[in-house]
Amino acid sequence: MNQETAKTVQEISKCTIKPHKVVEESKQQLHLTPWDLSMFNANYIQKGLLFAKPSPSLEDPNPTETFINQLKHSLSITLTHFYPLSGRLVTRQQQDPPFYTIYLDCSNGSVGAEFIHAAVDLRMMDILTPTDVPPIVQSFFALEGAINHDGHTEPLLVVQVTELLDGIFIGCIFNHVVGDGTAYWKFFNSFAEICRKLRKSKGNKEAGDYHHFDCSISRPPITRRLFLEAYKDTPLINLPFSHHNEFVARYVQPPLRERMFHFTAESMAKLKAKANEECTVKDIQISSFQSLSAFVWKSITRARKFPSDRKTNCTLAINNRLRLNPPLSENYFGNNIHVVFGTTTSGELLKNGIGWAALLLHKAIKEHTDEKIRKSVDEWMKKPHIFKVADVIDASSVLMGSSPRFDMYDCDFGLGKAVAARSGYANKFDGKVSSYPGLTGTGSVMLEVCLPPASMRALESDEEFMDAVSPHDIHSVHLD
């Protein structure tokens, strides 16, 4: 048994954090959109950041304890702005006429979010240096295996702060019905902004003592739900069910290896140049991320050793906000995402270059217009449905989730720049690839790849793929 598997995360304390103030908007039901309702069977979002531990000083001999208290007070202030995270899901139904709806209730003083303080006898390098992401990282996140429908009884937000011997991991467990990845990182950045200001004020304030503290944030969320014009008069959506057992389905992960692969800005530029050179349509510009996605799709398909006639997709999670007409603010706090995909066979994908594959993805993204988004909402409203994870994942395909555009490493809680971003158990399956900003500056990308052991071994033996990946010791960039 190695050192990492011999260790366990120990819970030190747990408490409920309520908003510093109860705002008037939170006293009303928050109706859910088709984008929100579709998420019930997915897991909570589980992502977090690793920081170096603050050093003791004469002024503060117990800086970690001070920081934990500041985090709690900062979360209370942040929840005033992001009040939906303090509520619970509620189902309302009747038999005659049939009526079944689910909404978000933030009234009754708000139930609140959960805050967990935990510790583990490990160092940061025990997490960062192994080839695979150590399984113990999953213990840095609460509610393992919970699906979003569990938000009827579980908190919609849990913040777990895990002390390492030389580091602090801040993990947020965030109900996906409340918001998507864009919303998640808006919350995380605002949480960090409040904590940073609190630390600068040298305040270890008692609960409620914010008379002289600036509780504002630079980018307040828009919490009012978006309902497209045709449905503004009937936002409370009647679902075609009489009991949650008719649509709730839990997905059990198969055994997977999870590994981080880093692509420098130089490597990304080479992939983009190669994709554009190989692209058969010369009047378009293949983007860096389209090039990377095509390269990863092709590499994983080659590692899987499929028959040449096996159908395969590369699916991309896509943000609708700026694709709507008129555009929706990036500060919209809710779900507004779709997926688009390129489809071919294993043989065609491997026979052609990454420019050919990237063109499939480019076209799928280009065709995702305001008209197409509205049409998909119309179709859903005519026949509401809740997707089941097992029905939509495909072991022949690759799903590119998260985004290197998310502002992760500017989440400064007053501890300096994060050393790394990691995720928990949630929403992982064969072929799931999550994208993060890279650690070596603008243009670099970190990929979290989940594959069965045999496929991962084949990918690691793929010279073309590994030649594009930077050395594994990049974490020293932020640990020097």
C-alpha positions in Angstrom: 0.0 0.0 0.0 1.5 3.4 -1.0 1.5 6.5 1.2 -1.5 8.1 -0.5 -3.8 5.1 -0.3 -2.9 4.6 3.4 -4.1 8.1 4.3 -7.7 9.2 4.8 -9.3 12.6 4.9 -10.5 13.4 8.5 -13.5 15.7 9.0 -12.7 18.3 11.7 -15.9 20.3 11.7 -19.1 21.0 9.8 -21.5 23.9 9.9 -24.3 25.6 8.0 -23.6 29.0 6.5 -26.5 31.4 5.7 -26.4 34.6 3.7 -25.2 37.6 5.5 -28.4 39.4 4.4 -31.7 38.0 3.1 -32.4 40.0 -0.1 -36.0 40.6 -1.3 -35.6 38.6 -4.5 -34.8 35.4 -2.5 -38.3 35.5 -0.9 -39.9 34.3 -4.2 -39.9 31.0 -5.9 -37.2 30.7 -8.5 -38.7 28.9 -11.5 -36.4 26.6 -13.5 -35.8 26.7 -17.2 -35.5 23.7 -19.6 -31.7 24.0 -19.3 -31.9 23.7 -15.5 -34.5 20.9 -15.4 -32.6 18.7 -17.9 -29.7 18.4 -15.3 -31.5 16.4 -12.6 -29.6 13.1 -13.2 -26.2 14.6 -13.6 -23.9 14.8 -10.6 -23.2 18.0 -8.7 -20.2 20.0 -10.1 -17.1 19.2 -8.0 -14.1 21.4 -8.7 -11.5 23.1 -6.6 -8.2 24.7 -6.2 -5.0 23.9 -4.3 -3.0 26.6 -2.6 0.2 26.8 -0.6 -0.5 27.0 3.1 0.0 30.5 4.8 3.0 30.7 7.1 2.8 31.5 10.8 4.0 34.9 12.0 4.3 36.9 15.2 1.2 38.7 14.2 -0.8 35.5 13.5 0.7 32.3 14.9 -2.3 30.3 13.6 -2.9 31.6 10.1 -4.8 28.5 8.8 -7.4 28.8 11.6 -7.7 32.5 10.8 -8.1 31.7 7.1 -10.8 29.1 7.8 -12.8 31.7 9.8 -12.4 34.3 7.1 -13.6 31.8 4.5 -16.8 31.2 6.5 -17.5 34.9 6.8 -16.7 35.4 3.2 -19.1 32.6 2.1 -21.9 34.2 4.1 -21.4 37.5 2.3 -21.1 35.8 -1.1 -24.3 33.9 -0.5 -26.1 37.2 -0.2 -25.3 37.8 -3.9 -25.7 34.1 -4.9 -28.8 33.4 -2.8 -30.0 30.5 -5.0 -27.2 28.4 -3.5 -28.8 28.8 -0.1 -32.1 27.2 -1.1 -33.5 23.8 -1.8 -35.4 22.1 -4.6 -39.1 21.7 -4.1 -41.5 19.4 -5.9 -45.1 20.5 -6.2 -47.8 18.2 -7.6 -51.5 17.6 -7.8 -53.7 14.9 -9.3 -56.6 16.7 -10.8 -55.7 18.2 -13.2 -52.3 16.5 -13.3 -49.5 18.8 -12.4 -45.9 18.1 -11.5 -43.3 20.9 -11.2 -40.0 21.5 -9.5 -38.7 24.9 -8.5 -36.0 26.4 -6.3 -37.2 27.8 -2.9 -34.8 30.3 -1.2 -37.4 31.7 1.2 -37.9 31.0 4.8 -34.7 32.7 5.7 -32.7 30.4 3.4 -31.7 27.0 4.5 -28.0 27.8 3.8 -24.9 26.1 2.4 -22.7 23.6 4.2 -19.1 24.3 5.2 -16.7 21.4 6.0 -13.2 21.7 7.5 -11.1 18.6 6.9 -7.5 17.5 7.0 -5.2 14.9 5.6 -1.6 13.9 6.4 -0.2 14.5 2.9 1.8 17.1 1.1 0.9 18.9 -2.1 3.5 16.9 -4.1 1.8 13.7 -3.0 -1.2 15.0 -4.9 0.6 16.6 -7.9 3.5 14.2 -8.8 1.8 10.8 -9.3 1.1 9.9 -12.9 -2.6 9.5 -12.2 -4.7 11.8 -10.1 -4.7 10.0 -6.7 -8.1 8.6 -5.7 -7.9 10.5 -2.4 -8.6 13.7 -4.3 -12.2 12.5 -4.5 -12.3 12.8 -0.7 -11.7 16.5 -1.0 -15.3 16.8 -2.1 -18.5 16.1 -0.2 -21.6 14.4 -1.6 -19.8 11.8 -3.7 -22.3 10.2 -6.0 -25.1 12.7 -5.3 -27.2 13.7 -8.3 -28.7 17.1 -8.7 -32.3 15.9 -7.9 -30.9 15.2 -4.4 -31.0 18.9 -3.9 -34.5 18.4 -2.5 -32.8 17.2 0.8 -29.1 17.9 0.4 -27.5 21.4 0.4 -27.2 23.0 -3.1 -23.7 24.1 -2.2 -21.0 22.5 0.0 -17.6 24.1 0.5 -15.0 21.7 1.8 -11.7 23.0 2.9 -9.1 20.3 3.3 -5.8 21.0 5.0 -2.7 19.3 3.8 0.6 19.5 5.6 1.8 22.3 3.4 -1.3 23.2 1.4 -5.0 24.0 1.5 -7.5 22.7 -1.0 -10.8 24.6 -1.4 -13.4 22.5 -3.1 -16.9 23.6 -4.0 -19.7 21.1 -4.6 -22.3 22.9 -6.6 -25.8 21.7 -7.7 -25.8 21.7 -11.5 -29.5 22.6 -11.6 -28.6 26.0 -10.1 -25.9 26.8 -12.7 -23.5 25.6 -15.3 -19.7 25.9 -15.4 -19.7 29.5 -16.3 -22.0 30.2 -13.3 -19.8 28.0 -11.1 -16.6 29.9 -11.7 -18.4 33.3 -11.4 -19.4 32.2 -7.9 -15.9 30.9 -7.1 -14.3 34.1 -8.2 -16.7 36.2 -6.2 -16.1 34.1 -3.2 -12.4 34.6 -3.6 -12.8 38.3 -4.2 -14.7 38.8 -0.9 -12.2 36.6 1.0 -9.3 38.6 -0.4 -10.8 41.9 0.6 -11.6 40.5 4.1 -8.0 39.4 4.5 -6.7 42.7 3.3 -8.8 44.4 5.9 -7.1 42.1 8.5 -10.6 41.2 9.7 -11.3 38.0 11.6 -14.8 39.5 12.0 -17.4 38.0 14.2 -20.5 36.9 12.3 -22.6 39.9 11.3 -19.9 42.5 12.1 -19.5 44.0 8.7 -20.5 47.6 9.4 -17.2 49.0 7.9 -16.6 46.2 5.4 -17.4 46.6 1.6 -19.6 43.6 0.9 -20.0 44.4 -2.8 -18.5 42.3 -5.6 -17.2 43.5 -9.0 -19.5 41.4 -11.1 -22.9 40.8 -9.5 -24.8 37.7 -10.8 -28.0 38.0 -12.7 -30.1 35.5 -10.8 -33.4 36.1 -12.6 -34.1 33.0 -14.8 -34.1 33.4 -18.6 -37.3 32.2 -20.3 -37.4 32.8 -24.1 -40.0 35.2 -25.2 -42.5 32.5 -26.3 -42.7 31.1 -22.7 -42.4 34.2 -20.5 -46.1 34.0 -19.5 -45.9 30.4 -18.3 -42.4 29.9 -16.7 -43.5 27.3 -14.2 -43.0 24.2 -16.4 -45.4 21.2 -15.9 -43.4 18.0 -16.2 -45.0 14.8 -17.5 -44.5 12.8 -14.4 -46.4 11.7 -11.3 -43.3 10.6 -9.3 -39.6 11.2 -9.4 -39.0 7.4 -9.9 -40.2 7.9 -13.4 -37.2 9.9 -14.4 -34.5 9.7 -11.7 -31.6 7.4 -12.7 -28.2 7.1 -11.1 -25.1 6.3 -13.1 -22.4 4.1 -11.6 -18.9 4.8 -12.9 -16.8 2.0 -14.4 -13.2 1.6 -13.2 -11.3 4.5 -14.7 -7.9 6.0 -14.7 -7.7 9.8 -14.5 -4.6 11.7 -15.7 -3.7 15.3 -16.3 -2.0 16.2 -19.6 -0.5 19.7 -20.1 -0.3 21.4 -23.5 2.0 24.5 -23.6 1.1 27.6 -25.7 3.8 26.5 -28.2 2.3 23.0 -28.5 -1.2 24.5 -28.9 0.1 26.8 -31.7 1.6 23.8 -33.5 -1.6 21.9 -33.4 -3.6 24.9 -34.7 -1.1 25.5 -37.5 -1.3 21.8 -38.5 -5.1 21.7 -38.4 -5.4 24.8 -40.6 -2.8 23.5 -43.0 -4.7 20.2 -43.3 -8.2 21.7 -43.4 -9.8 21.3 -46.9 -11.7 24.5 -46.7 -9.3 27.4 -46.9 -11.5 30.4 -46.1 -12.1 29.4 -42.5 -10.0 29.6 -39.4 -9.8 26.5 -37.2 -9.4 27.6 -33.5 -6.8 26.4 -31.1 -9.4 24.5 -29.0 -11.0 22.9 -32.1 -7.6 21.7 -33.1 -6.8 20.3 -29.7 -10.3 18.6 -29.5 -9.7 17.0 -32.8 -6.3 15.8 -31.8 -7.5 14.3 -28.6 -10.5 12.7 -30.3 -8.2 11.1 -32.9 -5.6 10.0 -30.3 -8.2 8.4 -27.9 -9.9 6.7 -30.8 -6.6 5.2 -31.9 -5.9 4.1 -28.4 -9.3 2.3 -28.2 -8.4 0.1 -31.2 -11.9 0.1 -32.6 -13.0 -1.6 -35.9 -12.9 0.9 -38.7 -16.7 1.0 -39.1 -17.3 1.9 -35.5 -19.2 5.2 -35.2 -17.6 7.8 -33.0 -18.5 11.3 -31.9 -16.6 14.2 -30.4 -19.1 16.1 -28.2 -18.4 19.7 -27.1 -20.2 21.5 -24.2 -21.1 24.9 -25.6 -22.1 28.1 -23.9 -25.3 29.7 -25.4 -25.0 33.1 -23.7 -23.3 35.0 -26.5 -25.0 32.9 -29.3 -28.5 34.1 -28.4 -29.9 37.2 -30.1 -29.9 39.4 -28.2 -26.9 38.0 -26.3 -27.3 37.0 -22.7 -24.8 38.5 -20.2 -21.9 36.3 -19.1 -23.0 37.2 -15.6 -26.2 35.2 -16.0 -26.4 32.8 -13.1 -28.1 29.7 -14.3 -27.7 27.0 -17.0 -27.5 28.0 -20.6 -25.5 25.3 -22.3 -26.0 22.8 -25.1 -23.8 20.1 -26.7 -22.7 20.0 -30.3 -20.8 17.2 -31.9 -18.9 15.9 -34.9 -19.6 12.4 -36.1 -17.7 9.9 -38.3 -16.3 6.4 -38.2 -13.1 5.3 -36.5 -11.6 4.4 -39.8 -12.4 7.8 -41.4 -11.1 9.7 -38.4 -7.8 7.8 -38.3 -7.3 8.0 -42.0 -7.6 11.7 -42.2 -5.6 14.5 -40.4 -6.6 16.6 -37.5 -7.6 19.4 -39.8 -10.3 17.2 -41.3 -11.6 16.2 -37.8 -11.4 19.8 -36.6 -13.5 21.0 -39.6 -16.3 18.7 -38.4 -16.2 20.4 -35.0 -15.9 23.9 -36.5 -19.0 23.3 -38.6 -21.0 22.0 -35.6 -20.1 25.1 -33.6 -20.8 27.4 -36.5 -24.3 25.9 -37.0 -25.2 26.4 -33.3 -27.1 29.6 -33.9 -29.8 31.5 -32.1 -32.4 29.9 -34.4 -31.1 26.4 -33.6 -31.1 27.1 -29.8 -34.7 28.4 -29.9 -35.8 25.5 -32.0 -34.3 23.0 -29.5 -36.1 24.8 -26.6 -39.4 24.6 -28.5 -39.0 20.9 -29.1 -38.2 20.3 -25.4 -41.2 22.4 -24.3 -43.5 20.3 -26.5 -42.1 17.1 -25.0 -40.2 17.8 -21.7 -37.7 15.1 -20.8 -34.9 14.5 -18.3 -31.9 12.8 -19.8 -30.4 9.7 -18.2 -26.6 9.7 -18.1 -26.3 6.0 -19.1 -28.4 6.8 -22.3 -26.3 9.7 -23.5 -22.7 8.6 -22.8 -21.0 6.5 -25.5 -17.9 4.5 -24.9 -17.0 5.0 -28.6 -16.9 8.8 -28.2 -15.2 11.7 -26.5 -16.9 14.5 -24.5 -15.0 17.7 -24.0 -16.3 19.4 -20.9 -15.4 22.5 -18.8 -13.3 25.2 -20.6 -9.8 26.7 -20.6 -11.6 30.1 -20.7 -13.0 29.7 -17.2 -11.2 32.1 -14.9 -9.8 29.6 -12.4 -6.3 30.8 -11.5 -7.4 34.3 -10.8 -9.4 33.0 -7.9 -7.2 34.7 -5.3 -8.4 34.1 -1.7 -5.4 36.1 -0.4 -3.1 33.0 -0.5 -1.5 33.8 -3.8 -2.0 32.0 -7.1 -3.4 28.5 -7.0 -1.0 25.6 -7.6 -3.5 23.4 -9.4 -7.1 22.8 -10.2 -8.7 19.3 -9.6 -12.1 17.8 -9.6 -14.0 15.1 -7.7 -16.0 12.0 -8.6 -18.7 13.9 -10.5 -19.7 13.3 -14.1 -16.8 11.1 -15.1 -17.0 8.2 -17.6 -15.0 6.6 -20.4 -13.9 9.3 -22.8 -14.7 12.3 -20.6 -12.1 15.1 -21.0 -12.2 18.2 -19.0 -10.3 21.4 -20.0 -8.6 23.8 -17.6 -6.3 26.8 -18.2 -2.7 25.6 -18.3 -0.2 26.5 -15.7 2.4 28.1 -18.0 0.5 31.2 -19.0 -1.9 32.4 -21.7 -2.6 29.8 -24.4 -1.6 26.7 -22.4 -4.3 24.1 -21.6 -4.5 21.3 -19.0 -6.7 18.3 -19.9 -8.1 15.9 -17.4 -8.6 12.6 -19.3 -10.7 9.7 -18.0 -10.3 6.3 -19.6 -10.3 2.6 -18.7 -6.9 1.3 -17.8 -6.2 -0.5 -21.1 -7.1 2.6 -23.2 -5.1 4.9 -21.0 -2.0 2.7 -21.3 -2.4 2.7 -25.1 -2.7 6.5 -25.1 0.4 6.8 -23.0 2.3 4.7 -25.5 1.1 6.8 -28.4 4.2 8.8 -29.5 2.3 11.4 -31.5 0.1 12.2 -28.6 2.8 12.2 -25.9 5.1 14.3 -28.1 2.5 17.1 -27.9 2.3 16.9 -24.1 4.7 18.9 -21.9 6.8 17.3 -19.1 4.9 16.2 -16.0 7.0 18.4 -13.6 5.2 21.6 -14.6 3.7 22.0 -11.1 7.2 23.2 -10.0 6.2 26.4 -11.8 4.1 27.5 -8.8 5.9 25.7 -6.1 9.3 27.3 -6.4 
